[in-house]
Amino acid sequence: MISSEQITGLILAGGRAQRMGGIDKGLIPFHQKPLIEATIQRLKTQTGSILINANRNITKYAAYGYPVIMDETPDFSGPLAGFLMGLKNCKTPYLLTTPCDSPLFPENLGAKLASELERNDLDLVYASSKEANGKVWAQPVFCLMRANLQDSLNSFLSKGDLKIDRWFKELKSGTVIFDDVQAFANANTPEELQSLEAAS
């Protein structure tokens, strides 16, 4: 069994947040506190340690007491750039990733992904959500991966590809379907943030 102590949590807070007017999403108020605090609260019960991937407001993020790591490329290269920095700084066998703007993600996310990874001897397992009509959506930024994938991701990014699903296809990867589609809802607009507050 993979224990929570074997997992490092990586919070992805390095994006541009263009649909939010370019403000730093991790720091916008959610129930009167910065949004990232809700993510930290959910993640710290599922992991032994936490890393924060951010490209601005480093001092504010560092105030939470966790290491803050910046992308090596200064052009907001998307989640895979954050994944790579997480892998480079991970000191445990596994890395669990989550964005900073989905505060209702499952409290058993790590455990369910770990169970699937171990059962099928996979490199990486990502979450999927299922709507009431049965439609399944991939939620690839919520994933658990082995910490030895750094070379694979480096090689993939060196080709100039930033598509997360294409990298997953190069690995032994799988998914776990969660029935609660709301659990992965994120705040891309002020309206979506208000609906998340109402749901929590």
C-alpha positions as CSV (number, residue, x, y, z in Angstrom):
1,M,0.0,0.0,0.0
2,I,1.2,3.5,-0.9
3,S,1.0,5.7,2.2
4,S,0.3,9.4,2.3
5,E,3.8,9.9,3.7
6,Q,5.3,8.5,0.4
7,I,3.4,11.2,-1.6
8,T,4.5,14.8,-2.2
9,G,1.7,17.2,-3.1
10,L,2.3,19.8,-5.8
11,I,-0.1,22.8,-6.0
12,L,-0.1,24.4,-9.4
13,A,-0.4,28.1,-9.0
14,G,1.8,29.3,-11.9
15,G,-0.7,30.2,-14.6
16,R,-1.6,33.5,-16.1
17,A,-5.4,33.4,-15.1
18,Q,-6.3,35.4,-18.2
19,R,-10.0,34.7,-17.8
20,M,-9.8,36.2,-14.3
21,G,-8.3,39.3,-15.7
22,G,-4.7,38.2,-15.1
23,I,-4.9,38.2,-11.3
24,D,-3.1,35.5,-9.4
25,K,-5.9,32.9,-8.8
26,G,-4.3,31.3,-5.8
27,L,-4.6,34.6,-3.9
28,I,-8.1,35.6,-4.8
29,P,-10.6,35.5,-1.8
30,F,-12.6,32.3,-1.3
31,H,-14.7,32.5,1.9
32,Q,-12.6,35.5,2.9
33,K,-9.3,33.6,2.6
34,P,-6.9,33.2,-0.3
35,L,-8.1,30.4,-2.6
36,I,-4.9,28.4,-2.2
37,E,-5.6,27.9,1.5
38,A,-8.5,25.6,0.7
39,T,-6.3,23.6,-1.5
40,I,-3.6,23.3,1.1
41,Q,-6.2,22.1,3.7
42,R,-7.4,19.3,1.5
43,L,-4.0,18.3,0.2
44,K,-2.1,18.2,3.5
45,T,-4.2,15.3,4.8
46,Q,-3.4,13.3,1.7
47,T,0.3,13.9,1.4
48,G,3.5,13.8,3.6
49,S,4.8,17.1,2.2
50,I,3.7,20.0,-0.1
51,L,5.4,22.0,-2.9
52,I,3.9,25.2,-4.4
53,N,4.6,25.9,-8.1
54,A,4.2,29.7,-8.7
55,N,5.7,32.3,-11.0
56,R,4.8,35.5,-9.2
57,N,3.9,36.6,-5.7
58,I,6.6,34.2,-4.4
59,T,6.8,35.9,-1.0
60,K,3.1,35.6,-0.4
61,Y,3.1,31.9,-1.3
62,A,6.2,31.2,0.7
63,A,4.5,32.6,3.8
64,Y,2.5,29.3,4.0
65,G,5.7,27.6,5.0
66,Y,6.1,25.3,2.0
67,P,8.8,25.4,-0.7
68,V,7.8,27.6,-3.6
69,I,9.3,26.5,-7.0
70,M,9.2,28.5,-10.2
71,D,9.0,27.2,-13.7
72,E,12.4,27.2,-15.5
73,T,10.8,28.8,-18.5
74,P,9.5,32.3,-17.8
75,D,6.6,32.1,-20.4
76,F,3.9,30.4,-18.4
77,S,4.3,27.1,-20.2
78,G,1.3,25.3,-18.7
79,P,0.9,22.5,-16.2
80,L,3.6,20.3,-17.6
81,A,6.3,22.9,-16.8
82,G,4.9,22.8,-13.2
83,F,5.0,19.0,-13.2
84,L,8.6,19.0,-14.2
85,M,9.6,21.3,-11.4
86,G,7.6,19.2,-9.0
87,L,9.5,16.0,-10.1
88,K,12.8,17.8,-9.8
89,N,12.1,18.8,-6.3
90,C,10.1,15.7,-5.1
91,K,11.9,13.7,-2.3
92,T,9.3,11.0,-2.1
93,P,8.5,8.1,-4.5
94,Y,5.2,9.7,-5.7
95,L,4.0,13.2,-6.7
96,L,0.3,14.2,-6.5
97,T,-0.7,17.3,-8.5
98,T,-3.7,19.6,-8.1
99,P,-4.4,23.1,-9.3
100,C,-4.8,26.0,-6.9
101,D,-8.3,26.9,-8.1
102,S,-10.4,23.7,-7.5
103,P,-11.0,23.9,-3.7
104,L,-13.6,21.0,-3.6
105,F,-11.4,18.2,-5.0
106,P,-12.0,14.8,-3.4
107,E,-10.6,14.2,0.0
108,N,-9.7,10.7,-1.1
109,L,-8.1,11.7,-4.4
110,G,-4.6,10.6,-3.4
111,A,-5.8,7.3,-1.9
112,K,-7.9,6.3,-4.9
113,L,-5.3,7.2,-7.5
114,A,-2.6,5.4,-5.5
115,S,-4.8,2.3,-5.3
116,E,-5.2,2.2,-9.1
117,L,-1.5,2.9,-9.7
118,E,-0.4,0.1,-7.5
119,R,-3.0,-2.4,-8.6
120,N,-2.1,-2.0,-12.3
121,D,1.6,-1.1,-11.9
122,L,1.1,2.2,-13.7
123,D,3.5,5.2,-14.1
124,L,0.7,7.7,-13.7
125,V,-3.0,7.8,-12.8
126,Y,-5.2,10.9,-13.4
127,A,-8.7,11.7,-12.3
128,S,-11.8,11.7,-14.5
129,S,-15.3,13.0,-13.6
130,K,-18.7,11.6,-14.7
131,E,-21.7,13.8,-15.3
132,A,-25.3,12.7,-14.5
133,N,-25.8,11.9,-18.1
134,G,-22.8,9.5,-18.0
135,K,-20.4,11.6,-20.0
136,V,-16.8,11.3,-18.7
137,W,-14.4,14.1,-18.6
138,A,-10.6,13.8,-18.1
139,Q,-9.2,15.9,-15.3
140,P,-5.5,15.6,-16.1
141,V,-4.1,18.2,-13.8
142,F,-5.3,16.0,-10.9
143,C,-2.8,13.1,-11.1
144,L,-0.5,10.9,-9.2
145,M,2.8,9.9,-10.8
146,R,5.9,8.1,-10.0
147,A,8.7,10.5,-9.1
148,N,11.1,8.8,-11.6
149,L,9.3,10.3,-14.6
150,Q,11.5,13.4,-14.8
151,D,13.6,12.1,-17.8
152,S,10.5,11.1,-19.7
153,L,8.9,14.5,-19.2
154,N,12.1,16.4,-20.0
155,S,12.4,14.5,-23.2
156,F,8.8,15.2,-24.1
157,L,9.0,18.9,-23.4
158,S,12.3,19.2,-25.3
159,K,10.3,18.4,-28.5
160,G,8.2,21.6,-27.9
161,D,5.1,19.7,-27.0
162,L,3.0,21.0,-24.1
163,K,-0.1,18.8,-24.5
164,I,-0.6,17.0,-21.2
165,D,-2.7,14.1,-22.8
166,R,0.0,13.4,-25.3
167,W,2.6,12.9,-22.6
168,F,0.2,10.6,-20.7
169,K,-0.1,8.4,-23.9
170,E,3.7,7.8,-23.8
171,L,3.4,6.3,-20.3
172,K,1.7,3.4,-18.7
173,S,-1.2,5.6,-17.5
174,G,-4.8,5.0,-16.3
175,T,-7.6,6.9,-14.8
176,V,-10.0,6.8,-11.9
177,I,-13.6,8.0,-12.5
178,F,-15.2,10.1,-9.7
179,D,-18.9,10.5,-9.8
180,D,-19.0,14.0,-8.4
181,V,-18.3,16.3,-11.3
182,Q,-18.5,19.4,-9.0
183,A,-15.4,18.2,-7.1
184,F,-13.2,19.2,-10.0
185,A,-14.9,22.5,-10.8
186,N,-12.5,25.4,-10.9
187,A,-12.6,29.2,-10.8
188,N,-11.8,30.5,-14.2
189,T,-14.2,33.5,-13.9
190,P,-15.6,35.5,-10.9
191,E,-19.0,33.9,-11.5
192,E,-17.5,30.4,-11.2
193,L,-15.8,31.4,-8.0
194,Q,-19.1,32.6,-6.6
195,S,-20.8,29.2,-7.5
196,L,-17.9,27.3,-5.8
197,E,-18.4,29.4,-2.6
198,A,-22.1,28.6,-2.7
199,A,-21.3,24.8,-3.1
200,S,-18.9,24.6,-0.2
